[in-house]
Amino acid sequence: MQGSNLPFLVWYRTMFLLSATKKGFSSKEIQKQLGLKRYEPVWAMVHKLRKAMGNRDARYTLEGMIEMDEGYFTVESSEIEKTQGGRGRGAAGKSNVAVMAESTQLEDVESGKKSSQCRYFKAKVLNSHKASEINETIEDSFDEKSIVFTDDSTSYVDISDYVELHVTEKSSEKLTKETLRWVHITISNAKRNLLGNYHKIKGKYLQLYLDEFVYKLNRRYFGDRLFERLVIANITGL
């Protein structure tokens, strides 16, 4: 908040609005709710708060059993991307995101039926699909004693160097619905959330929107306490 021309009360009201619903508010809607004349200061303030959310979650690593896969998010293309076109990974209008979920596999002792629960998540926008960037993401995001589940992508060949165990499966419907279930639920929910609230997102800002989504997701049981946690994140996390 330091150096901002907006009053502290505006910041606190904005943090309340951001924490009041899991769906979130666009900067335009927050400007309307607060009755402010200028859009630009509101846009900058909201992005600073999203950055604080991302910095807060960056302090923690995932551990135990972890699912990891990639999703392709629609973003507003730059003029260069529109000219170049392209298809598949890294295509114009698409941004590649690594999504990670800390899951726990449970088995009923009597029935033998297996289920899973999920604790925490991470999402990282990737500039490429190179193994080197995947490795950097793994090193930053996972505890070294983790067990990681992925598909058999060639970009994941070095993951075992950074964790206790890396388990791969060939891409299939079973892999999506069972082994990587939480990752794909999260990818689907994130796409729906971003598209419904913000419609068009520039690729260079996608990480900030994902930071907000994941921050709330990781604190989905906080209820009214989410506001005070966001105040703390804003004070300590920028």
N, C-alpha and C positions, 0 to 999 in steps of 0.2 A: 504493500500500500504506500510505501515511502515514495515521495516524488509525484504522486498522483494528484491531479487537480480535483478529483472527485472526493466528496466528504466520506469520512469513515462510515457513517450511517448508510451510505449508498452501497459501500462494499459489503457491509453486514446484511443488508437486505438482499443483495445479489446472492450471497452465500446461502441465505435462507431459501431463496427461490431454487437455486441449483440443487439443494439437498432435500427439497420438499417432495420431489417426485423422481422416480427412477428413470422416467422418460427424458427429463431435462427440458431446458428452454433455449431457444435461439437467442442470439444477442438482440435481434429486432424485437422479440417478444419481451425480453427483459427491459429494454428501453421503454417500451409501451407501458409495462407494469409499473415502472418507476417514474414515469412521466417526465423523462429527460428529453431535451431538445436535440442533442447531437448524438449520432450513432457511433462515431469513431471511438470516443473514450470508453463507451460501454463495450464495444467489440474488444478493445485492448484489455480492459479489465477482466472480461470473461476468459480470454485466452491466458492471462496471467494465472487465474485461478485453476484452469485446466492444467497448466504447466506445474503448478504446485501439487496438484493431485498426482501427476505422473512422477514427480520427484519423490513424493512420499512413498509410493509403491515401489520405486526403484531401490529403496533401502532394503527390501526384503527379497529373498530367493525362494523359489519353490523347492520342495523336498519330497521324499517318499516316492510314490508312483506318479508319473507325470505323462500326460498325453500331449502330443505336439503334432500340429499339421498347419497348413497354410490356406488362407482364404483370399479371394480376389474381390476387392472393394471398388465400386464405381466411384470415380472422382472426376472433377471437372478438368478436362484436358487443357494444357497450355496450347498456344498457337503452334509451337514447334511439334508437339505430339500430334495435333490434328493434321499437320502437313505430312509427318512421317508415317502415320497409320500404324499398322502392325497387328499381330494376332498372338494369342496365347499369353505366356508369362511375360509381364512387363508391357503388355499391349497398351496403346494409347487409351486413356479413360479407365484403366484398371491399375490398382495398386496392390502389391503383394504383401500380405500381412501374416506373420508367424503368430499363431495363437497357441497358448500353453495352458493346461489345466492340471492342477494338483488333485488327483483322484485317489479314492480308496476303494479297493475291491472288497466286498463283503460276501460271505457265504453263510446261509442259514444252516446251523449244525444238524437240525432234524430233517429238513427237506432237501438240503443240498443245493437249493436255488441260489444263484449268484445275482448280486446287484451291485451298484456302485454309488458312492456319494462323492461330491466334489467340494473342495474347500476354496482354494484361491486360484486366481487366473493372472495371466500376463498377455499382452499383445504388443508386437513390435513390427512397425512398418519396415520392410526390407527394400533396399535399393537394387538388389539383384537376387538371383537364386544361386549364387555361388556358395560352395561349401565353406569358404573362409568367413562369409558373413553369418552363415548358420552357426559356425563354431563360436564366433564372437557372441552371438545371442545366447547360446547355450552356456558359455562361461560366465556371462553376466547374470543369467536368470536362474540357474539351477544349482542346488547344493551338489557337491561332487559325489555324494553317496546315494544319489537318486537312481531310480530305475525309470528309463524313458521308453515310451512306446510311440512308434511312428510307422509310416508306410515305408516302402523300400526305395524311396527316391535316392538317386546317386548323390544328391546334395547332403545327405545325412550320413555319409560313410565314415566320418571322423567323430561322430557323437560319442562313441564308446571311449574315446580318449579323455573325455571330460566328466564322465559319470561312472557310477558303479557298474551299470548294466544297460545296454541298449537292445531293445527287442523290436524287430521289424516284421511286418506282414505285407504281403502283396495287396495292393489296392483292390478293394471289393466292397460290396454293399454290407457284408458282415463286419468288415473293419470299421466302416463309417458308423454303423448303428450300435456296435458293441464296444470294441477296443478303444475307438476314438470318439465315443458317444458325446462326452461333455464338450470336447473341442468343437464339434460340428453344431451342437446346440447353441454354443456361444457365438460362433461365426454367424449362424442364421439370425439369432436375436440381435446381434450388433448391427448387421446390415439393415434389418427392419427398423431398428431404433434410429440409426443415422439417416436413413432415407426418409422416414416419417417426420423427423424433427427438423432436418436441415436441408433436405432435397439435393442441393449441390454443395459439394465440399471440394476445395482445391487440394490437390495431392500434398502440397507442402504443409498443410494444416491437419491432415488426417490423423497424425499421431496424437495431437492435442485432443481431438474428439474421442479417440479411442481411450486416452488416459482418463477422461471423465467417465466413460462407460465402464471401464474396468475398475476404477476406484469405487464407484457405487456398487458394482457387482460384488467386489470383495467385502463390502460392508453392508450387504443386503439385509442383515438381521439387526442392524444398529437402531433402526427406527428413528425416534426423535434425537438420538445422540449423534446422528450423522452431521447435524449442523455444527455442534461444538467440535467434532473431529475435523471438519473442514476448516474451521477457524484456526485450529492448531496447525493444520497442514499449510495454510496460507502464511502463518507467522514464521514457521520453521522451514518450509519446503521450497521457497523460491530461490 
